[in-house]
Amino acid sequence: MVCVGQQVYVRTWYRRDNGWFGRVLDSRRARIRVPGLEVDVAVEDVGGDKAELRAAVDAAYRAKYERHGGTTVDRMETDEAAATTLQLIPDQGADSGDHLS
């Protein structure tokens, strides 16, 4: 997960119909857990959005993960990975069994 401005985004290596990614695409809801926070979110598929959003999310992934080496970051910046970009929007009313950690 990365932040661009006040928005939160998540990606995976490639688009798929199974696992957490497939469940989230079906339900459009998830629960995220990070240290000190657990929140239900609505999920919006923004993988096909404009180039400037992609560039901003790419830059956020690079800033957060470049210490793990170029290969890791490079995989998160591919066209295939960018197509999986999801925006996570706080949704206090959601009751989700899907979890992103």
C-alpha positions in Angstrom: 0.0 0.0 0.0 1.1 3.5 -0.8 -0.2 7.0 -0.4 -0.5 9.7 -3.0 -1.6 12.9 -1.4 -4.5 11.8 0.9 -5.4 8.8 -1.2 -4.3 5.2 -0.5 -3.5 2.7 -3.3 -2.5 -0.9 -3.5 -1.2 -3.1 -6.4 -0.3 -6.7 -7.0 2.1 -8.2 -9.5 -0.6 -9.1 -12.0 -4.4 -9.0 -12.5 -6.1 -12.3 -11.5 -9.5 -13.6 -10.5 -8.4 -15.6 -7.5 -6.8 -14.8 -4.1 -7.4 -11.6 -2.3 -7.3 -9.6 -5.5 -10.1 -11.5 -7.1 -12.3 -11.4 -4.0 -11.8 -7.7 -3.7 -12.7 -7.1 -7.3 -15.9 -9.1 -6.8 -17.0 -7.5 -3.5 -15.5 -4.0 -3.9 -14.8 -4.0 -0.2 -11.9 -5.0 2.0 -10.5 -4.6 5.5 -7.0 -3.3 5.9 -4.8 -3.8 8.9 -1.6 -1.9 9.5 0.1 -1.2 12.8 -2.3 0.9 14.9 -5.2 0.8 12.4 -7.8 -1.6 11.2 -10.4 -0.1 8.8 -13.0 -1.3 6.3 -12.6 0.2 2.9 -14.5 0.5 -0.3 -12.3 -0.5 -3.3 -12.2 1.3 -6.7 -10.4 -0.2 -9.6 -8.3 2.6 -11.0 -5.8 0.5 -13.0 -7.0 2.0 -16.3 -6.9 5.6 -15.1 -4.8 8.4 -16.5 -1.1 8.4 -16.9 -0.5 11.0 -14.2 -2.1 8.8 -11.6 0.0 5.9 -12.7 3.1 8.0 -12.5 2.3 9.2 -9.0 1.6 5.7 -7.8 4.7 4.4 -9.5 6.8 7.1 -7.7 5.2 6.3 -4.4 6.0 2.6 -4.8 9.6 3.5 -5.7 10.0 5.8 -2.7 8.6 3.2 -0.3 10.2 0.0 -1.6 13.5 1.0 -3.4 15.5 -0.1 -0.4 14.5 -3.7 -1.3 16.3 -3.5 -4.6 15.4 -2.5 -8.1 13.9 -5.8 -9.1 11.1 -5.5 -6.5 10.2 -2.0 -7.5 10.6 -2.6 -11.2 8.0 -5.4 -11.0 5.5 -3.0 -9.3 5.9 -0.5 -12.1 5.2 -2.8 -15.1 2.1 -2.2 -17.3 0.7 -5.5 -15.9 1.1 -4.3 -12.2 -0.2 -0.8 -12.9 -3.4 -2.3 -14.4 -4.1 -3.8 -10.9 -4.1 -0.4 -9.1 -6.9 -0.2 -6.6 -7.9 2.9 -4.6 -8.8 2.2 -1.0 -11.5 4.5 0.4 -12.4 4.5 4.1 -15.9 3.0 4.5 -17.1 3.0 8.1 -20.3 1.1 7.2 -18.6 -1.9 5.5 -18.6 -5.3 7.1 -16.0 -7.2 5.1 -14.5 -10.6 5.4 -11.8 -9.8 2.9 -8.5 -8.6 4.4 -5.5 -6.9 3.1 -2.5 -6.8 5.4 
